[in-house]
Amino acid sequence: METKKLYRSKTNRIFAGICGGLGDYLAVDPVLIRLVWLLVVIFTGFVPGLLVYILAIFIIPEKRES
């Protein structure tokens, strides 16, 4: 059984590929993840949501071409 790993997407990206990578990892449409993320950012205040997104850019590695 192959283990899944979370990567930032190189192909399905708008800014850094975080939502595209989460969509691939969870087998969910990345558009849904982007909409949920937008709601989280709006309802929690912009600073916490953007801070988490910026941290995710540095923590989650970009997918390498195989």
PDB file of N, CA, C and O in Angstrom:
ATOM      1  N   MET A   1       0.846  -1.184   0.000  1.00  0.00           N
ATOM      2  CA  MET A   1       0.000   0.000   0.000  1.00  0.00           C
ATOM      3  C   MET A   1       0.887   1.241   0.000  1.00  0.00           C
ATOM      4  O   MET A   1       1.800   1.371   0.815  1.00  0.00           O
ATOM      5  N   GLU A   2       0.604   2.128  -0.910  1.00  0.00           N
ATOM      6  CA  GLU A   2       1.391   3.342  -1.050  1.00  0.00           C
ATOM      7  C   GLU A   2       0.894   4.401  -0.079  1.00  0.00           C
ATOM      8  O   GLU A   2      -0.308   4.648   0.016  1.00  0.00           O
ATOM      9  N   THR A   3       1.816   5.025   0.641  1.00  0.00           N
ATOM     10  CA  THR A   3       1.425   6.080   1.570  1.00  0.00           C
ATOM     11  C   THR A   3       1.316   7.397   0.813  1.00  0.00           C
ATOM     12  O   THR A   3       2.130   7.703  -0.058  1.00  0.00           O
ATOM     13  N   LYS A   4       0.299   8.164   1.166  1.00  0.00           N
ATOM     14  CA  LYS A   4       0.095   9.455   0.538  1.00  0.00           C
ATOM     15  C   LYS A   4       0.879  10.504   1.299  1.00  0.00           C
ATOM     16  O   LYS A   4       0.992  10.441   2.523  1.00  0.00           O
ATOM     17  N   LYS A   5       1.419  11.467   0.572  1.00  0.00           N
ATOM     18  CA  LYS A   5       2.131  12.583   1.182  1.00  0.00           C
ATOM     19  C   LYS A   5       1.530  13.879   0.667  1.00  0.00           C
ATOM     20  O   LYS A   5       1.063  13.964  -0.468  1.00  0.00           O
ATOM     21  N   LEU A   6       1.554  14.867   1.514  1.00  0.00           N
ATOM     22  CA  LEU A   6       1.017  16.174   1.164  1.00  0.00           C
ATOM     23  C   LEU A   6       2.103  17.010   0.512  1.00  0.00           C
ATOM     24  O   LEU A   6       3.166  17.230   1.091  1.00  0.00           O
ATOM     25  N   TYR A   7       1.825  17.471  -0.691  1.00  0.00           N
ATOM     26  CA  TYR A   7       2.728  18.335  -1.435  1.00  0.00           C
ATOM     27  C   TYR A   7       1.958  19.523  -1.965  1.00  0.00           C
ATOM     28  O   TYR A   7       0.737  19.473  -2.108  1.00  0.00           O
ATOM     29  N   ARG A   8       2.687  20.602  -2.257  1.00  0.00           N
ATOM     30  CA  ARG A   8       2.089  21.731  -2.975  1.00  0.00           C
ATOM     31  C   ARG A   8       2.041  21.353  -4.456  1.00  0.00           C
ATOM     32  O   ARG A   8       3.004  20.815  -5.003  1.00  0.00           O
ATOM     33  N   SER A   9       0.925  21.637  -5.083  1.00  0.00           N
ATOM     34  CA  SER A   9       0.745  21.265  -6.480  1.00  0.00           C
ATOM     35  C   SER A   9       1.523  22.206  -7.395  1.00  0.00           C
ATOM     36  O   SER A   9       1.571  23.414  -7.161  1.00  0.00           O
ATOM     37  N   LYS A  10       2.127  21.647  -8.430  1.00  0.00           N
ATOM     38  CA  LYS A  10       2.804  22.467  -9.433  1.00  0.00           C
ATOM     39  C   LYS A  10       1.871  22.811 -10.591  1.00  0.00           C
ATOM     40  O   LYS A  10       2.083  23.803 -11.287  1.00  0.00           O
ATOM     41  N   THR A  11       0.847  21.999 -10.794  1.00  0.00           N
ATOM     42  CA  THR A  11      -0.030  22.207 -11.940  1.00  0.00           C
ATOM     43  C   THR A  11      -1.342  22.874 -11.548  1.00  0.00           C
ATOM     44  O   THR A  11      -1.839  23.727 -12.285  1.00  0.00           O
ATOM     45  N   ASN A  12      -1.906  22.510 -10.422  1.00  0.00           N
ATOM     46  CA  ASN A  12      -3.203  23.045 -10.002  1.00  0.00           C
ATOM     47  C   ASN A  12      -2.968  24.106  -8.941  1.00  0.00           C
ATOM     48  O   ASN A  12      -3.170  23.868  -7.750  1.00  0.00           O
ATOM     49  N   ARG A  13      -2.541  25.275  -9.387  1.00  0.00           N
ATOM     50  CA  ARG A  13      -2.199  26.321  -8.452  1.00  0.00           C
ATOM     51  C   ARG A  13      -2.728  27.663  -8.933  1.00  0.00           C
ATOM     52  O   ARG A  13      -2.837  27.926 -10.131  1.00  0.00           O
ATOM     53  N   ILE A  14      -3.050  28.492  -7.967  1.00  0.00           N
ATOM     54  CA  ILE A  14      -3.380  29.880  -8.266  1.00  0.00           C
ATOM     55  C   ILE A  14      -2.283  30.769  -7.701  1.00  0.00           C
ATOM     56  O   ILE A  14      -1.784  31.662  -8.385  1.00  0.00           O
ATOM     57  N   PHE A  15      -1.908  30.521  -6.441  1.00  0.00           N
ATOM     58  CA  PHE A  15      -0.835  31.307  -5.843  1.00  0.00           C
ATOM     59  C   PHE A  15       0.383  30.431  -5.535  1.00  0.00           C
ATOM     60  O   PHE A  15       1.436  30.602  -6.150  1.00  0.00           O
ATOM     61  N   ALA A  16       0.254  29.516  -4.609  1.00  0.00           N
ATOM     62  CA  ALA A  16       1.409  28.708  -4.215  1.00  0.00           C
ATOM     63  C   ALA A  16       1.154  27.211  -4.334  1.00  0.00           C
ATOM     64  O   ALA A  16       2.070  26.422  -4.103  1.00  0.00           O
ATOM     65  N   GLY A  17      -0.041  26.799  -4.680  1.00  0.00           N
ATOM     66  CA  GLY A  17      -0.340  25.382  -4.849  1.00  0.00           C
ATOM     67  C   GLY A  17      -0.780  24.668  -3.588  1.00  0.00           C
ATOM     68  O   GLY A  17      -0.879  23.441  -3.576  1.00  0.00           O
ATOM     69  N   ILE A  18      -1.049  25.422  -2.511  1.00  0.00           N
ATOM     70  CA  ILE A  18      -1.459  24.817  -1.247  1.00  0.00           C
ATOM     71  C   ILE A  18      -2.821  24.138  -1.400  1.00  0.00           C
ATOM     72  O   ILE A  18      -2.968  22.961  -1.071  1.00  0.00           O
ATOM     73  N   CYS A  19      -3.796  24.860  -1.889  1.00  0.00           N
ATOM     74  CA  CYS A  19      -5.156  24.300  -2.019  1.00  0.00           C
ATOM     75  C   CYS A  19      -5.201  23.185  -3.065  1.00  0.00           C
ATOM     76  O   CYS A  19      -5.933  22.211  -2.895  1.00  0.00           O
ATOM     77  N   GLY A  20      -4.435  23.317  -4.129  1.00  0.00           N
ATOM     78  CA  GLY A  20      -4.365  22.255  -5.128  1.00  0.00           C
ATOM     79  C   GLY A  20      -3.756  20.989  -4.554  1.00  0.00           C
ATOM     80  O   GLY A  20      -4.219  19.887  -4.847  1.00  0.00           O
ATOM     81  N   GLY A  21      -2.725  21.137  -3.743  1.00  0.00           N
ATOM     82  CA  GLY A  21      -2.105  19.988  -3.104  1.00  0.00           C
ATOM     83  C   GLY A  21      -3.024  19.333  -2.088  1.00  0.00           C
ATOM     84  O   GLY A  21      -3.081  18.107  -1.997  1.00  0.00           O
ATOM     85  N   LEU A  22      -3.748  20.150  -1.319  1.00  0.00           N
ATOM     86  CA  LEU A  22      -4.721  19.600  -0.372  1.00  0.00           C
ATOM     87  C   LEU A  22      -5.833  18.862  -1.104  1.00  0.00           C
ATOM     88  O   LEU A  22      -6.294  17.813  -0.653  1.00  0.00           O
ATOM     89  N   GLY A  23      -6.260  19.412  -2.231  1.00  0.00           N
ATOM     90  CA  GLY A  23      -7.284  18.752  -3.028  1.00  0.00           C
ATOM     91  C   GLY A  23      -6.827  17.402  -3.542  1.00  0.00           C
ATOM     92  O   GLY A  23      -7.589  16.435  -3.518  1.00  0.00           O
ATOM     93  N   ASP A  24      -5.586  17.326  -4.007  1.00  0.00           N
ATOM     94  CA  ASP A  24      -5.033  16.046  -4.461  1.00  0.00           C
ATOM     95  C   ASP A  24      -4.926  15.059  -3.306  1.00  0.00           C
ATOM     96  O   ASP A  24      -5.245  13.880  -3.460  1.00  0.00           O
ATOM     97  N   TYR A  25      -4.478  15.538  -2.152  1.00  0.00           N
ATOM     98  CA  TYR A  25      -4.281  14.669  -0.994  1.00  0.00           C
ATOM     99  C   TYR A  25      -5.599  14.125  -0.455  1.00  0.00           C
ATOM    100  O   TYR A  25      -5.686  12.954  -0.087  1.00  0.00           O
ATOM    101  N   LEU A  26      -6.621  14.974  -0.408  1.00  0.00           N
ATOM    102  CA  LEU A  26      -7.917  14.582   0.145  1.00  0.00           C
ATOM    103  C   LEU A  26      -8.884  14.054  -0.904  1.00  0.00           C
ATOM    104  O   LEU A  26      -9.992  13.640  -0.561  1.00  0.00           O
ATOM    105  N   ALA A  27      -8.492  14.058  -2.173  1.00  0.00           N
ATOM    106  CA  ALA A  27      -9.340  13.632  -3.295  1.00  0.00           C
ATOM    107  C   ALA A  27     -10.621  14.448  -3.347  1.00  0.00           C
ATOM    108  O   ALA A  27     -11.719  13.911  -3.496  1.00  0.00           O
ATOM    109  N   VAL A  28     -10.452  15.766  -3.219  1.00  0.00           N
ATOM    110  CA  VAL A  28     -11.563  16.714  -3.266  1.00  0.00           C
ATOM    111  C   VAL A  28     -11.208  17.772  -4.309  1.00  0.00           C
ATOM    112  O   VAL A  28     -10.034  18.057  -4.543  1.00  0.00           O
ATOM    113  N   ASP A  29     -12.221  18.343  -4.922  1.00  0.00           N
ATOM    114  CA  ASP A  29     -11.995  19.398  -5.894  1.00  0.00           C
ATOM    115  C   ASP A  29     -11.322  20.592  -5.207  1.00  0.00           C
ATOM    116  O   ASP A  29     -11.848  21.086  -4.210  1.00  0.00           O
ATOM    117  N   PRO A  30     -10.186  21.067  -5.702  1.00  0.00           N
ATOM    118  CA  PRO A  30      -9.492  22.185  -5.079  1.00  0.00           C
ATOM    119  C   PRO A  30     -10.313  23.468  -5.011  1.00  0.00           C
ATOM    120  O   PRO A  30     -10.056  24.320  -4.161  1.00  0.00           O
ATOM    121  N   VAL A  31     -11.292  23.613  -5.891  1.00  0.00           N
ATOM    122  CA  VAL A  31     -12.153  24.796  -5.845  1.00  0.00           C
ATOM    123  C   VAL A  31     -12.938  24.823  -4.534  1.00  0.00           C
ATOM    124  O   VAL A  31     -13.127  25.887  -3.946  1.00  0.00           O
ATOM    125  N   LEU A  32     -13.395  23.657  -4.076  1.00  0.00           N
ATOM    126  CA  LEU A  32     -14.098  23.588  -2.797  1.00  0.00           C
ATOM    127  C   LEU A  32     -13.183  23.971  -1.639  1.00  0.00           C
ATOM    128  O   LEU A  32     -13.599  24.667  -0.713  1.00  0.00           O
ATOM    129  N   ILE A  33     -11.947  23.517  -1.699  1.00  0.00           N
ATOM    130  CA  ILE A  33     -10.990  23.864  -0.650  1.00  0.00           C
ATOM    131  C   ILE A  33     -10.707  25.358  -0.668  1.00  0.00           C
ATOM    132  O   ILE A  33     -10.593  25.980   0.388  1.00  0.00           O
ATOM    133  N   ARG A  34     -10.591  25.938  -1.852  1.00  0.00           N
ATOM    134  CA  ARG A  34     -10.366  27.387  -1.947  1.00  0.00           C
ATOM    135  C   ARG A  34     -11.547  28.170  -1.373  1.00  0.00           C
ATOM    136  O   ARG A  34     -11.350  29.174  -0.688  1.00  0.00           O
ATOM    137  N   LEU A  35     -12.759  27.722  -1.645  1.00  0.00           N
ATOM    138  CA  LEU A  35     -13.944  28.410  -1.105  1.00  0.00           C
ATOM    139  C   LEU A  35     -14.012  28.298   0.413  1.00  0.00           C
ATOM    140  O   LEU A  35     -14.308  29.279   1.095  1.00  0.00           O
ATOM    141  N   VAL A  36     -13.742  27.119   0.939  1.00  0.00           N
ATOM    142  CA  VAL A  36     -13.736  26.936   2.393  1.00  0.00           C
ATOM    143  C   VAL A  36     -12.640  27.791   3.018  1.00  0.00           C
ATOM    144  O   VAL A  36     -12.858  28.429   4.048  1.00  0.00           O
ATOM    145  N   TRP A  37     -11.466  27.806   2.399  1.00  0.00           N
ATOM    146  CA  TRP A  37     -10.357  28.606   2.919  1.00  0.00           C
ATOM    147  C   TRP A  37     -10.711  30.093   2.915  1.00  0.00           C
ATOM    148  O   TRP A  37     -10.382  30.813   3.857  1.00  0.00           O
ATOM    149  N   LEU A  38     -11.375  30.548   1.868  1.00  0.00           N
ATOM    150  CA  LEU A  38     -11.794  31.942   1.796  1.00  0.00           C
ATOM    151  C   LEU A  38     -12.769  32.283   2.914  1.00  0.00           C
ATOM    152  O   LEU A  38     -12.665  33.344   3.530  1.00  0.00           O
ATOM    153  N   LEU A  39     -13.712  31.391   3.178  1.00  0.00           N
ATOM    154  CA  LEU A  39     -14.658  31.614   4.277  1.00  0.00           C
ATOM    155  C   LEU A  39     -13.944  31.632   5.628  1.00  0.00           C
ATOM    156  O   LEU A  39     -14.259  32.456   6.487  1.00  0.00           O
ATOM    157  N   VAL A  40     -12.997  30.737   5.813  1.00  0.00           N
ATOM    158  CA  VAL A  40     -12.236  30.718   7.071  1.00  0.00           C
ATOM    159  C   VAL A  40     -11.476  32.027   7.251  1.00  0.00           C
ATOM    160  O   VAL A  40     -11.465  32.599   8.341  1.00  0.00           O
ATOM    161  N   VAL A  41     -10.848  32.494   6.193  1.00  0.00           N
ATOM    162  CA  VAL A  41     -10.085  33.750   6.275  1.00  0.00           C
ATOM    163  C   VAL A  41     -11.015  34.925   6.578  1.00  0.00           C
ATOM    164  O   VAL A  41     -10.675  35.785   7.391  1.00  0.00           O
ATOM    165  N   ILE A  42     -12.161  34.972   5.948  1.00  0.00           N
ATOM    166  CA  ILE A  42     -13.083  36.090   6.165  1.00  0.00           C
ATOM    167  C   ILE A  42     -13.661  36.067   7.574  1.00  0.00           C
ATOM    168  O   ILE A  42     -13.729  37.109   8.227  1.00  0.00           O
ATOM    169  N   PHE A  43     -14.078  34.899   8.052  1.00  0.00           N
ATOM    170  CA  PHE A  43     -14.760  34.841   9.344  1.00  0.00           C
ATOM    171  C   PHE A  43     -13.826  34.801  10.548  1.00  0.00           C
ATOM    172  O   PHE A  43     -14.275  35.047  11.668  1.00  0.00           O
ATOM    173  N   THR A  44     -12.558  34.505  10.360  1.00  0.00           N
ATOM    174  CA  THR A  44     -11.623  34.516  11.489  1.00  0.00           C
ATOM    175  C   THR A  44     -10.783  35.782  11.507  1.00  0.00           C
ATOM    176  O   THR A  44      -9.938  35.954  12.386  1.00  0.00           O
ATOM    177  N   GLY A  45     -10.998  36.637  10.581  1.00  0.00           N
ATOM    178  CA  GLY A  45     -10.127  37.805  10.445  1.00  0.00           C
ATOM    179  C   GLY A  45      -9.029  37.437   9.464  1.00  0.00           C
ATOM    180  O   GLY A  45      -8.642  36.273   9.360  1.00  0.00           O
ATOM    181  N   PHE A  46      -8.546  38.400   8.771  1.00  0.00           N
ATOM    182  CA  PHE A  46      -7.611  38.110   7.680  1.00  0.00           C
ATOM    183  C   PHE A  46      -6.235  37.670   8.166  1.00  0.00           C
ATOM    184  O   PHE A  46      -5.582  36.854   7.515  1.00  0.00           O
ATOM    185  N   VAL A  47      -5.790  38.197   9.293  1.00  0.00           N
ATOM    186  CA  VAL A  47      -4.427  37.915   9.750  1.00  0.00           C
ATOM    187  C   VAL A  47      -4.204  36.437  10.080  1.00  0.00           C
ATOM    188  O   VAL A  47      -3.230  35.870   9.586  1.00  0.00           O
ATOM    189  N   PRO A  48      -5.054  35.772  10.892  1.00  0.00           N
ATOM    190  CA  PRO A  48      -4.773  34.356  11.192  1.00  0.00           C
ATOM    191  C   PRO A  48      -4.793  33.459   9.954  1.00  0.00           C
ATOM    192  O   PRO A  48      -3.933  32.591   9.804  1.00  0.00           O
ATOM    193  N   GLY A  49      -5.762  33.664   9.074  1.00  0.00           N
ATOM    194  CA  GLY A  49      -5.868  32.829   7.879  1.00  0.00           C
ATOM    195  C   GLY A  49      -4.695  33.019   6.937  1.00  0.00           C
ATOM    196  O   GLY A  49      -4.159  32.048   6.403  1.00  0.00           O
ATOM    197  N   LEU A  50      -4.296  34.261   6.731  1.00  0.00           N
ATOM    198  CA  LEU A  50      -3.163  34.524   5.850  1.00  0.00           C
ATOM    199  C   LEU A  50      -1.851  34.053   6.466  1.00  0.00           C
ATOM    200  O   LEU A  50      -0.963  33.584   5.755  1.00  0.00           O
ATOM    201  N   LEU A  51      -1.727  34.174   7.774  1.00  0.00           N
ATOM    202  CA  LEU A  51      -0.526  33.702   8.456  1.00  0.00           C
ATOM    203  C   LEU A  51      -0.376  32.188   8.304  1.00  0.00           C
ATOM    204  O   LEU A  51       0.723  31.698   8.044  1.00  0.00           O
ATOM    205  N   VAL A  52      -1.462  31.454   8.462  1.00  0.00           N
ATOM    206  CA  VAL A  52      -1.420  29.998   8.295  1.00  0.00           C
ATOM    207  C   VAL A  52      -1.068  29.637   6.857  1.00  0.00           C
ATOM    208  O   VAL A  52      -0.304  28.699   6.627  1.00  0.00           O
ATOM    209  N   TYR A  53      -1.613  30.369   5.886  1.00  0.00           N
ATOM    210  CA  TYR A  53      -1.321  30.094   4.485  1.00  0.00           C
ATOM    211  C   TYR A  53       0.158  30.343   4.184  1.00  0.00           C
ATOM    212  O   TYR A  53       0.797  29.551   3.491  1.00  0.00           O
ATOM    213  N   ILE A  54       0.692  31.437   4.703  1.00  0.00           N
ATOM    214  CA  ILE A  54       2.104  31.755   4.481  1.00  0.00           C
ATOM    215  C   ILE A  54       2.993  30.707   5.143  1.00  0.00           C
ATOM    216  O   ILE A  54       3.997  30.294   4.564  1.00  0.00           O
ATOM    217  N   LEU A  55       2.637  30.276   6.343  1.00  0.00           N
ATOM    218  CA  LEU A  55       3.409  29.213   7.007  1.00  0.00           C
ATOM    219  C   LEU A  55       3.346  27.913   6.206  1.00  0.00           C
ATOM    220  O   LEU A  55       4.341  27.195   6.109  1.00  0.00           O
ATOM    221  N   ALA A  56       2.188  27.611   5.636  1.00  0.00           N
ATOM    222  CA  ALA A  56       2.035  26.390   4.843  1.00  0.00           C
ATOM    223  C   ALA A  56       2.928  26.420   3.604  1.00  0.00           C
ATOM    224  O   ALA A  56       3.406  25.376   3.161  1.00  0.00           O
ATOM    225  N   ILE A  57       3.156  27.600   3.047  1.00  0.00           N
ATOM    226  CA  ILE A  57       4.042  27.716   1.884  1.00  0.00           C
ATOM    227  C   ILE A  57       5.445  27.229   2.237  1.00  0.00           C
ATOM    228  O   ILE A  57       6.104  26.574   1.429  1.00  0.00           O
ATOM    229  N   PHE A  58       5.896  27.555   3.448  1.00  0.00           N
ATOM    230  CA  PHE A  58       7.249  27.174   3.842  1.00  0.00           C
ATOM    231  C   PHE A  58       7.320  25.757   4.414  1.00  0.00           C
ATOM    232  O   PHE A  58       8.377  25.130   4.357  1.00  0.00           O
ATOM    233  N   ILE A  59       6.221  25.242   4.963  1.00  0.00           N
ATOM    234  CA  ILE A  59       6.243  23.935   5.599  1.00  0.00           C
ATOM    235  C   ILE A  59       5.988  22.800   4.615  1.00  0.00           C
ATOM    236  O   ILE A  59       6.665  21.772   4.663  1.00  0.00           O
ATOM    237  N   ILE A  60       5.013  22.980   3.723  1.00  0.00           N
ATOM    238  CA  ILE A  60       4.638  21.921   2.786  1.00  0.00           C
ATOM    239  C   ILE A  60       5.565  21.979   1.575  1.00  0.00           C
ATOM    240  O   ILE A  60       5.633  23.010   0.906  1.00  0.00           O
ATOM    241  N   PRO A  61       6.274  20.904   1.281  1.00  0.00           N
ATOM    242  CA  PRO A  61       7.213  20.925   0.141  1.00  0.00           C
ATOM    243  C   PRO A  61       6.470  20.882  -1.198  1.00  0.00           C
ATOM    244  O   PRO A  61       5.349  20.382  -1.292  1.00  0.00           O
ATOM    245  N   GLU A  62       7.120  21.416  -2.218  1.00  0.00           N
ATOM    246  CA  GLU A  62       6.550  21.383  -3.564  1.00  0.00           C
ATOM    247  C   GLU A  62       6.790  20.010  -4.165  1.00  0.00           C
ATOM    248  O   GLU A  62       7.845  19.409  -3.961  1.00  0.00           O
ATOM    249  N   LYS A  63       5.812  19.519  -4.903  1.00  0.00           N
ATOM    250  CA  LYS A  63       5.919  18.190  -5.506  1.00  0.00           C
ATOM    251  C   LYS A  63       6.999  18.197  -6.579  1.00  0.00           C
ATOM    252  O   LYS A  63       7.053  19.084  -7.431  1.00  0.00           O
ATOM    253  N   ARG A  64       7.846  17.193  -6.514  1.00  0.00           N
ATOM    254  CA  ARG A  64       8.909  17.050  -7.505  1.00  0.00           C
ATOM    255  C   ARG A  64       8.407  16.243  -8.685  1.00  0.00           C
ATOM    256  O   ARG A  64       7.556  15.365  -8.545  1.00  0.00           O
ATOM    257  N   GLU A  65       8.943  16.554  -9.835  1.00  0.00           N
ATOM    258  CA  GLU A  65       8.606  15.791 -11.035  1.00  0.00           C
ATOM    259  C   GLU A  65       9.293  14.442 -10.955  1.00  0.00           C
ATOM    260  O   GLU A  65      10.482  14.357 -10.648  1.00  0.00           O
ATOM    261  N   SER A  66       8.534  13.381 -11.234  1.00  0.00           N
ATOM    262  CA  SER A  66       9.136  12.053 -11.166  1.00  0.00           C
ATOM    263  C   SER A  66       9.261  11.419 -12.528  1.00  0.00           C
ATOM    264  O   SER A  66       9.751  10.296 -12.644  1.00  0.00           O
TER     265      SER A  66
END
